[in-house]
Amino acid sequence: MPNIKSAKKRVKVNATKAAANKARKTNLKTVLKKAEIACSTNSAEKTAAVVLAVKKVDKACSKGLLHKNTASRRKAKLARMLNAAN
């Protein structure tokens, strides 16, 4: 346990940010999985699911959860799945 006041605050802030990042990343994985399932089952709302997933990927990239190339690759994969389903 740190003794310095600023170090104590760092521990608390890091824990809070880690929890927020984990929640965002979990939500992103869920949305990506739903979009993938919607495309594979040729669901009626597959376009809406893919649009939401792309939006979430962009948001994760802007928040620093994903590297820009990773985000681009994931969006391209979603587009390929949607085109294959259509």
C-alpha positions in Angstrom: 0.0 0.0 0.0 1.4 3.4 -0.9 2.3 6.0 1.7 2.2 9.1 -0.4 -1.1 10.9 -0.9 -0.8 11.2 -4.6 0.2 7.5 -4.9 -2.9 6.5 -2.9 -5.1 8.6 -5.3 -3.4 6.9 -8.3 -4.4 3.5 -7.0 -8.0 4.6 -6.6 -8.2 6.3 -10.0 -6.5 3.3 -11.7 -9.0 0.9 -10.1 -12.0 3.1 -11.3 -10.6 3.4 -14.8 -9.9 -0.3 -15.0 -13.4 -1.1 -14.0 -14.8 1.3 -16.6 -12.5 -0.1 -19.4 -13.5 -3.7 -18.5 -17.2 -2.8 -18.7 -16.7 -1.1 -22.1 -14.7 -3.9 -23.5 -17.2 -6.5 -22.3 -20.1 -4.5 -23.9 -18.1 -4.3 -27.1 -17.6 -8.0 -27.2 -21.3 -8.6 -26.6 -22.3 -6.2 -29.4 -19.8 -7.8 -31.8 -21.1 -11.3 -31.0 -24.7 -10.2 -31.5 -23.8 -8.7 -34.9 -22.0 -11.9 -36.0 -24.9 -14.1 -34.9 -27.4 -11.8 -36.7 -25.4 -12.1 -39.9 -24.9 -15.8 -39.7 -28.5 -16.5 -39.0 -29.6 -14.0 -41.7 -31.7 -12.1 -39.2 -34.0 -9.3 -40.3 -32.2 -6.7 -38.1 -28.6 -7.7 -39.2 -28.0 -4.3 -40.7 -28.9 -2.5 -37.5 -26.8 -4.9 -35.5 -23.8 -4.3 -37.7 -24.3 -0.5 -37.7 -24.4 -0.5 -33.8 -21.3 -2.7 -33.7 -19.4 -0.4 -36.0 -20.4 2.6 -33.8 -19.2 0.7 -30.7 -15.9 -0.1 -32.3 -15.4 3.5 -33.3 -16.2 4.6 -29.7 -13.8 2.1 -28.2 -11.1 3.3 -30.6 -11.6 6.9 -29.6 -11.5 6.0 -25.9 -8.2 4.2 -26.3 -9.5 0.6 -25.8 -8.6 -0.5 -29.3 -5.8 0.5 -31.6 -6.9 2.2 -34.8 -5.8 -0.6 -37.0 -7.6 -3.2 -34.8 -10.7 -1.1 -35.1 -10.4 -0.8 -38.8 -9.9 -4.6 -39.1 -13.0 -5.3 -37.0 -15.1 -2.9 -39.0 -13.9 -4.5 -42.3 -14.8 -7.9 -40.9 -18.3 -6.8 -40.0 -18.8 -5.3 -43.5 -17.6 -8.6 -45.1 -20.1 -10.6 -42.9 -22.9 -8.2 -43.8 -22.2 -8.3 -47.5 -22.0 -12.1 -47.4 -25.3 -12.3 -45.6 -27.0 -10.0 -48.2 
